[in-house]
Amino acid sequence: MNMRSLFLLLTPVLMAAADPAAWPKWRGPGENGLAKGPAPTEWSDTKNVAWKVPIAGRGHSSPVLWGDLLFLTTAVPTTETAAPAPTGGRGGGGGAASGVEHKFLVMAFDRKTGKTVWEKTLLTATPHEGYHFRYGSFASNSPVTDGKMVYAFFGSRGIYALDMKGNLKWSRTFGKMRMRLGFGEGVPTVLDGDRLLLNFDQEEGSYLLVLDKTTGKDILKIERDEVSSWSPPTVTTVGGRKQIIIAASAKVRAYDYETGKQIWQCAGLGTNVIPAPVIHNNTVIVMSGHRDPNRMAIKLGRDGDLTGTDAIVWQNTKGNSYTPSPVLFEGRLYFATDNGILNCINATTGELIYQERLPGTYALKASLVGANGNLYISTEQGDILVVKMSDKFELVANNKMGDEFFIATPAIADGVIYIRGRNTLYCVGRTS
């Protein structure tokens, strides 16, 4: 590849990374949960809200932004009949809405006004398996965009590539996933350069699929000896070698970006791995918070089986996040337990800087995001807390959004926060 071709390939990615008005991926332009520039710190369901619009159906995917457009996915039942309740028992709330026909949609909104620019029904189908009655949905996989196309991923229901005007360019469908206890699907879509990375960790037959974003054709299919997990692939370069890292229950594994060959593996995380890996200096930090929880910093640049070796720089089994992904800022890693305890550690040493219970009875599922030195923590109880990112706990604001329920991760761009609630999309801040 010549330099001109490389420049043309990287230009949209570099523009997104530098543009404070872009939030093209689930974890933002740098895939680390951090926004470029400022963001509002105080608001309510009526104060400082530029607009709010109802969203049909159910979805916990996060909004993504490019230019004047905001993209969102949802799944809408085709009848008004209430979805079947979960069966309970061993499912622990899994299996809701199985057997109910849904329309699967991607929508584009004007960022300044909230008006619908276009809406596209991609398919109508009856899912073979349900989701967790409280935390799941059939539209939990967050989409991505590169400014030319938007890619809407629905797991077992396929992936759909549309241009910025809503015209379908290509689509792919896949086999039916079987998730642990019917908890549902929802791994975020990962876009790296000209490649889409889709993780299909499930109860059997797990694999990583790498597609050409232009055509949708396979570049790599990597079989994985794993069970259900929901952590997205992370791409990094170590010693000139680009690799794909995936955290999961049996092993954290890294694969060669070009060949798909496994480079290294490391056991040690527990079940139901969800938080995204974090790259810090020459390590990758991974964690789990379900059964046998653990948090590890694994030194990069090694090959082979790293389990139990000095490649594990530090680890800790207490106070880990089960669901929310963390934020890394100025060498400190911020993460929260699902029952509302915020942790701040030294990302290099693993040393605890502080541990603080949030002021209230909170449950958390949405991932943390940050802007302008502040951390934003969305709760199931409808409050969004703003905490100063420093070596001491300091609550900046507690923004109460009324009868809301936040599972989706907010998007922050150009000084504005876009928040998906139970059935409403909010725009907080000045849009002009």
C-alpha positions as CSV (number, residue, x, y, z in Angstrom):
1,M,0.0,0.0,0.0
2,N,1.4,3.4,-1.0
3,M,1.4,6.5,1.3
4,R,-1.5,8.1,-0.6
5,S,-3.7,5.1,-0.2
6,L,-2.8,4.8,3.5
7,F,-3.6,8.5,4.0
8,L,-7.0,8.2,2.3
9,L,-7.8,5.1,4.4
10,L,-6.9,6.8,7.7
11,T,-8.3,10.2,7.0
12,P,-11.9,9.5,8.3
13,V,-10.5,7.9,11.4
14,L,-8.1,10.7,12.1
15,M,-10.8,13.3,11.5
16,A,-13.1,11.6,14.0
17,A,-10.3,11.4,16.6
18,A,-9.6,15.1,16.3
19,D,-13.2,16.4,15.8
20,P,-14.9,17.4,19.1
21,A,-18.3,17.1,17.3
22,A,-17.9,13.4,16.6
23,W,-18.8,10.4,18.7
24,P,-18.7,7.7,16.1
25,K,-18.4,4.6,18.3
26,W,-19.9,3.2,21.5
27,R,-16.9,4.5,23.6
28,G,-16.3,7.7,21.7
29,P,-13.7,8.8,19.2
30,G,-10.8,7.3,21.1
31,E,-12.7,4.2,22.2
32,N,-11.9,5.1,25.8
33,G,-15.1,6.8,26.9
34,L,-13.6,10.3,26.8
35,A,-15.0,13.2,24.8
36,K,-13.1,16.0,23.2
37,G,-13.9,19.3,24.8
38,P,-16.4,20.3,27.5
39,A,-19.9,19.1,28.5
40,P,-22.7,20.3,30.7
41,T,-22.5,19.4,34.4
42,E,-26.0,20.4,35.7
43,W,-29.4,19.7,34.3
44,S,-32.7,17.9,35.0
45,D,-35.5,16.4,33.0
46,T,-36.7,19.9,32.4
47,K,-33.7,22.2,32.9
48,N,-31.0,22.6,30.2
49,V,-32.6,20.0,28.0
50,A,-32.4,21.3,24.4
51,W,-34.8,18.6,23.1
52,K,-36.2,15.2,23.9
53,V,-37.9,12.7,21.5
54,P,-39.8,9.5,22.1
55,I,-38.2,6.3,20.8
56,A,-40.5,3.4,19.8
57,G,-39.7,-0.1,21.0
58,R,-36.9,-1.2,23.2
59,G,-33.2,-0.9,22.8
60,H,-30.1,-0.3,25.0
61,S,-27.7,0.5,22.2
62,S,-26.0,3.9,22.5
63,P,-26.3,6.8,20.0
64,V,-23.4,7.6,17.7
65,L,-22.7,11.0,16.0
66,W,-21.2,12.3,12.9
67,G,-21.7,15.8,11.3
68,D,-25.3,16.9,11.8
69,L,-26.7,13.4,12.4
70,L,-27.3,11.1,15.4
71,F,-27.9,7.4,14.7
72,L,-29.8,5.0,17.0
73,T,-31.1,1.4,16.7
74,T,-34.3,-0.1,18.2
75,A,-36.5,-3.2,18.0
76,V,-40.3,-2.6,17.9
77,P,-42.9,-5.4,18.5
78,T,-45.2,-5.7,15.5
79,T,-48.3,-6.2,17.8
80,E,-49.4,-4.4,20.9
81,T,-49.5,-7.6,22.8
82,A,-47.2,-7.4,25.9
83,A,-44.0,-9.4,25.6
84,P,-44.0,-12.6,27.6
85,A,-42.5,-12.4,31.1
86,P,-39.2,-14.2,31.8
87,T,-39.5,-17.7,33.0
88,G,-37.2,-17.1,36.0
89,G,-35.7,-20.1,37.7
90,R,-32.1,-20.8,36.5
91,G,-32.6,-18.1,33.9
92,G,-32.4,-15.4,36.6
93,G,-34.6,-13.1,34.4
94,G,-33.5,-14.3,31.0
95,G,-35.7,-15.3,28.1
96,A,-38.0,-12.3,28.0
97,A,-39.8,-11.5,24.7
98,S,-38.8,-14.7,23.0
99,G,-41.3,-15.7,20.3
100,V,-42.4,-12.1,19.8
101,E,-42.1,-10.7,16.2
102,H,-40.2,-7.4,16.0
103,K,-39.2,-4.8,13.5
104,F,-35.5,-3.9,13.6
105,L,-34.8,-0.3,12.8
106,V,-32.0,2.2,12.5
107,M,-32.9,5.9,12.8
108,A,-31.2,9.1,12.0
109,F,-32.0,12.4,13.9
110,D,-31.0,16.0,13.4
111,R,-28.6,16.6,16.3
112,K,-29.7,20.2,16.7
113,T,-33.5,19.8,16.7
114,G,-34.1,16.1,17.4
115,K,-36.3,15.8,14.3
116,T,-36.2,12.5,12.4
117,V,-34.2,12.8,9.2
118,W,-34.8,9.2,8.1
119,E,-35.9,5.8,9.5
120,K,-35.1,2.4,8.0
121,T,-36.7,-0.9,8.9
122,L,-34.0,-3.4,8.1
123,L,-36.0,-6.6,8.7
124,T,-38.9,-8.1,10.5
125,A,-38.3,-11.3,12.4
126,T,-39.2,-13.4,15.4
127,P,-36.1,-13.9,17.6
128,H,-35.3,-17.4,18.5
129,E,-34.1,-16.5,22.0
130,G,-35.0,-13.7,24.5
131,Y,-33.1,-11.4,26.7
132,H,-32.8,-10.4,30.4
133,F,-36.2,-8.9,31.3
134,R,-34.7,-5.8,32.9
135,Y,-31.3,-5.3,31.3
136,G,-31.6,-6.8,27.8
137,S,-33.1,-5.9,24.5
138,F,-33.0,-7.0,20.9
139,A,-31.2,-3.8,20.0
140,S,-28.3,-3.7,22.5
141,N,-25.4,-3.9,20.0
142,S,-24.3,-0.2,19.5
143,P,-23.8,0.9,15.9
144,V,-20.7,2.6,14.4
145,T,-20.1,5.2,11.7
146,D,-17.1,6.4,9.7
147,G,-18.9,9.5,8.3
148,K,-19.6,7.7,5.0
149,M,-21.6,4.7,6.2
150,V,-23.4,3.7,9.4
151,Y,-23.2,0.0,10.4
152,A,-26.1,-1.3,12.4
153,F,-25.4,-4.7,14.1
154,F,-28.2,-6.9,15.6
155,G,-26.2,-10.0,16.4
156,S,-28.2,-13.1,15.3
157,R,-30.3,-10.8,13.1
158,G,-27.3,-9.6,11.1
159,I,-25.4,-6.5,10.2
160,Y,-26.5,-3.7,7.8
161,A,-24.4,-1.1,6.1
162,L,-26.3,2.1,5.1
163,D,-25.1,5.4,3.6
164,M,-25.7,8.6,5.4
165,K,-29.0,9.0,3.6
166,G,-30.3,5.7,4.8
167,N,-29.8,3.7,1.6
168,L,-28.9,0.0,2.3
169,K,-25.6,-0.9,0.6
170,W,-25.0,-4.4,1.9
171,S,-26.1,-6.7,4.7
172,R,-25.0,-10.0,6.2
173,T,-26.9,-12.5,8.3
174,F,-25.4,-15.1,10.7
175,G,-26.4,-18.2,12.6
176,K,-28.5,-18.1,15.8
177,M,-26.5,-17.4,18.9
178,R,-27.2,-19.3,22.1
179,M,-26.4,-17.0,25.1
180,R,-26.0,-18.0,28.8
181,L,-29.4,-18.5,30.4
182,G,-31.1,-16.5,27.7
183,F,-29.6,-13.2,28.9
184,G,-29.5,-11.8,25.4
185,E,-26.9,-10.5,22.9
186,G,-25.3,-7.1,22.8
187,V,-21.5,-6.9,22.0
188,P,-20.7,-3.4,20.6
189,T,-19.7,-3.2,16.9
190,V,-16.0,-2.4,16.5
191,L,-14.8,-0.5,13.4
192,D,-11.0,-0.2,12.8
193,G,-9.8,1.3,9.5
194,D,-11.5,-0.7,6.8
195,R,-12.5,-3.6,9.0
196,L,-15.5,-4.4,11.1
197,L,-14.9,-6.7,14.1
198,L,-17.9,-8.7,15.4
199,N,-17.5,-10.9,18.4
200,F,-19.8,-13.9,18.7
201,D,-18.9,-15.4,22.1
202,Q,-21.8,-17.7,23.1
203,E,-22.4,-21.0,24.8
204,E,-20.9,-23.0,22.0
205,G,-19.5,-22.3,18.5
206,S,-18.0,-19.0,19.5
207,Y,-16.0,-17.0,16.9
208,L,-14.6,-13.6,16.0
209,L,-15.6,-12.4,12.5
210,V,-13.6,-9.7,10.7
211,L,-15.4,-8.1,7.7
212,D,-14.4,-5.7,4.9
213,K,-16.5,-2.6,5.7
214,T,-17.0,-1.8,2.0
215,T,-18.3,-5.1,0.9
216,G,-19.2,-7.0,4.0
217,K,-17.1,-10.0,2.9
218,D,-15.1,-12.1,5.3
219,I,-11.5,-11.1,6.0
220,L,-11.0,-13.5,8.9
221,K,-13.1,-15.9,10.9
222,I,-11.4,-17.0,14.1
223,E,-12.8,-19.9,16.0
224,R,-12.9,-19.4,19.8
225,D,-13.1,-21.9,22.7
226,E,-15.3,-19.7,24.8
227,V,-18.7,-19.4,26.4
228,S,-21.0,-16.3,26.6
229,S,-19.3,-13.0,27.2
230,W,-20.1,-9.4,26.1
231,S,-16.8,-7.7,26.0
232,P,-15.8,-6.0,22.6
233,P,-12.6,-6.6,20.7
234,T,-9.8,-4.1,21.3
235,V,-7.2,-3.3,18.6
236,T,-3.7,-2.2,19.6
237,T,-0.2,-2.2,18.1
238,V,2.7,-3.7,20.1
239,G,6.3,-3.6,18.8
240,G,5.1,-2.9,15.3
241,R,2.7,-5.9,15.4
242,K,-1.0,-5.1,15.3
243,Q,-3.2,-7.4,17.4
244,I,-6.8,-7.9,18.4
245,I,-7.4,-8.5,22.1
246,I,-10.6,-10.0,23.5
247,A,-11.4,-10.5,27.2
248,A,-13.5,-13.6,28.0
249,S,-14.3,-16.2,30.7
250,A,-11.9,-18.9,29.8
251,K,-9.0,-16.8,28.5
252,V,-8.0,-13.3,27.5
253,R,-6.6,-13.8,24.0
254,A,-4.7,-11.7,21.4
255,Y,-4.7,-12.5,17.7
256,D,-2.5,-11.3,14.9
257,Y,-4.5,-8.6,13.0
258,E,-3.5,-9.9,9.5
259,T,-3.5,-13.7,9.9
260,G,-5.8,-14.3,12.9
261,K,-3.2,-16.5,14.5
262,Q,-3.2,-16.4,18.3
263,I,-0.3,-14.5,19.8
264,W,-0.9,-15.0,23.5
265,Q,-3.5,-16.1,26.0
266,C,-4.0,-15.6,29.8
267,A,-6.5,-17.3,32.1
268,G,-7.8,-15.6,35.2
269,L,-11.1,-13.8,34.6
270,G,-14.4,-15.1,36.0
271,T,-17.7,-15.7,34.2
272,N,-19.9,-13.3,32.2
273,V,-17.1,-10.9,31.1
274,I,-18.5,-7.6,30.0
275,P,-16.2,-4.5,30.6
276,A,-14.1,-3.5,27.6
277,P,-10.3,-3.9,27.9
278,V,-8.3,-0.7,28.5
279,I,-4.8,-0.1,27.0
280,H,-2.4,1.7,29.3
281,N,1.2,2.2,28.5
282,N,2.5,-1.3,27.6
283,T,-0.3,-3.2,29.4
284,V,-3.9,-4.2,28.8
285,I,-6.3,-4.0,31.8
286,V,-9.2,-6.4,31.8
287,M,-11.8,-7.2,34.5
288,S,-14.8,-9.2,35.4
289,G,-17.3,-8.8,38.3
290,H,-19.5,-11.9,38.2
291,R,-18.4,-15.3,39.7
292,D,-14.7,-15.5,40.5
293,P,-14.2,-11.8,39.7
294,N,-10.7,-10.5,38.8
295,R,-8.9,-7.4,37.5
296,M,-5.6,-7.9,35.7
297,A,-3.0,-5.7,34.0
298,I,-1.2,-7.9,31.5
299,K,2.1,-6.9,30.0
300,L,2.0,-6.7,26.2
301,G,4.8,-7.8,23.9
302,R,4.9,-11.5,25.0
303,D,3.9,-14.6,23.2
304,G,2.4,-17.9,24.3
305,D,0.5,-18.8,27.5
306,L,1.0,-15.9,30.1
307,T,-1.2,-17.5,32.8
308,G,0.6,-17.3,36.2
309,T,3.7,-15.6,34.8
310,D,5.2,-12.2,35.5
311,A,3.4,-10.8,32.5
312,I,0.6,-10.3,35.0
313,V,1.8,-6.9,36.4
314,W,-0.9,-6.7,39.0
315,Q,-4.3,-8.2,39.8
316,N,-7.2,-7.7,42.3
317,T,-10.3,-9.7,42.9
318,K,-12.3,-7.1,44.9
319,G,-14.5,-4.2,44.0
320,N,-14.6,-4.9,40.3
321,S,-17.1,-3.8,37.7
322,Y,-19.5,-6.4,36.5
323,T,-21.1,-4.4,33.7
324,P,-19.9,-0.8,33.2
325,S,-16.7,-0.3,31.3
326,P,-14.1,2.0,32.9
327,V,-12.6,5.3,32.0
328,L,-8.8,6.0,32.0
329,F,-7.7,9.6,32.6
330,E,-4.3,10.9,33.5
331,G,-3.0,7.6,34.7
332,R,-6.0,6.8,36.9
333,L,-8.6,4.1,36.1
334,Y,-12.2,4.8,37.2
335,F,-14.7,2.0,37.4
336,A,-17.8,1.2,39.3
337,T,-19.5,-1.8,40.8
338,D,-23.0,-2.5,39.7
339,N,-24.2,-1.6,43.2
340,G,-22.8,1.9,43.1
341,I,-19.3,1.9,44.5
342,L,-16.8,4.1,42.5
343,N,-13.2,3.0,42.5
344,C,-10.2,5.0,41.4
345,I,-6.8,3.2,41.0
346,N,-3.3,3.9,39.8
347,A,-3.5,2.2,36.4
348,T,0.3,1.5,36.4
349,T,0.5,-0.1,39.8
350,G,-3.0,-1.2,40.5
351,E,-2.9,0.7,43.8
352,L,-6.2,1.9,45.2
353,I,-6.4,5.7,45.3
354,Y,-10.0,5.8,46.7
355,Q,-13.2,3.8,46.9
356,E,-16.4,5.6,47.5
357,R,-20.0,4.6,47.7
358,L,-22.1,7.0,45.5
359,P,-24.4,9.2,47.5
360,G,-27.7,7.3,47.1
361,T,-29.0,3.8,46.6
362,Y,-27.9,3.2,43.0
363,A,-27.6,0.3,40.5
364,L,-25.4,0.8,37.5
365,K,-25.3,-0.8,34.0
366,A,-24.4,2.0,31.6
367,S,-20.6,2.5,31.0
368,L,-18.8,5.5,32.4
369,V,-17.9,8.4,30.2
370,G,-15.8,11.5,30.8
371,A,-15.4,15.1,29.5
372,N,-13.3,18.1,30.6
373,G,-12.0,16.4,33.7
374,N,-15.4,15.1,34.9
375,L,-16.8,11.6,35.0
376,Y,-20.5,10.9,34.1
377,I,-22.2,8.0,35.9
378,S,-25.7,7.0,34.7
379,T,-27.9,5.0,37.0
380,E,-30.9,2.7,36.8
381,Q,-32.7,5.1,39.2
382,G,-32.7,7.9,36.6
383,D,-30.0,10.1,38.2
384,I,-26.8,11.0,36.3
385,L,-23.9,11.9,38.7
386,V,-21.0,14.0,37.7
387,V,-17.8,13.4,39.7
388,K,-14.5,15.2,39.4
389,M,-11.7,13.0,38.0
390,S,-8.9,13.5,40.5
391,D,-7.3,11.6,43.3
392,K,-10.1,12.6,45.7
393,F,-13.8,11.9,45.4
394,E,-15.7,15.1,44.7
395,L,-19.3,15.1,43.6
396,V,-19.9,18.0,41.1
397,A,-23.6,17.4,40.5
398,N,-26.4,15.0,40.8
399,N,-28.8,15.4,37.8
400,K,-32.2,13.9,38.4
401,M,-34.1,12.8,35.3
402,G,-37.4,11.8,36.9
403,D,-38.9,8.5,36.1
404,E,-36.0,7.3,33.9
405,F,-33.9,4.1,33.6
406,F,-30.5,4.3,32.1
407,I,-28.8,1.3,30.6
408,A,-27.3,2.8,27.4
409,T,-24.0,4.7,27.5
410,P,-24.3,8.4,26.8
411,A,-22.6,10.1,23.9
412,I,-20.8,13.5,24.4
413,A,-19.8,15.7,21.5
414,D,-19.4,19.4,20.9
415,G,-20.3,20.4,24.4
416,V,-23.6,18.4,24.3
417,I,-24.7,15.1,26.0
418,Y,-27.0,12.7,24.2
419,I,-28.7,10.3,26.6
420,R,-30.9,7.3,25.8
421,G,-33.5,6.5,28.5
422,R,-36.2,3.9,28.7
423,N,-38.3,5.3,25.8
424,T,-36.8,8.8,25.3
425,L,-33.7,10.3,23.7
426,Y,-32.5,13.5,25.4
427,C,-30.2,16.2,24.2
428,V,-28.6,18.1,27.1
429,G,-26.8,21.4,26.5
430,R,-26.8,24.2,23.9
431,T,-27.0,23.0,20.3
432,S,-26.4,26.3,18.6
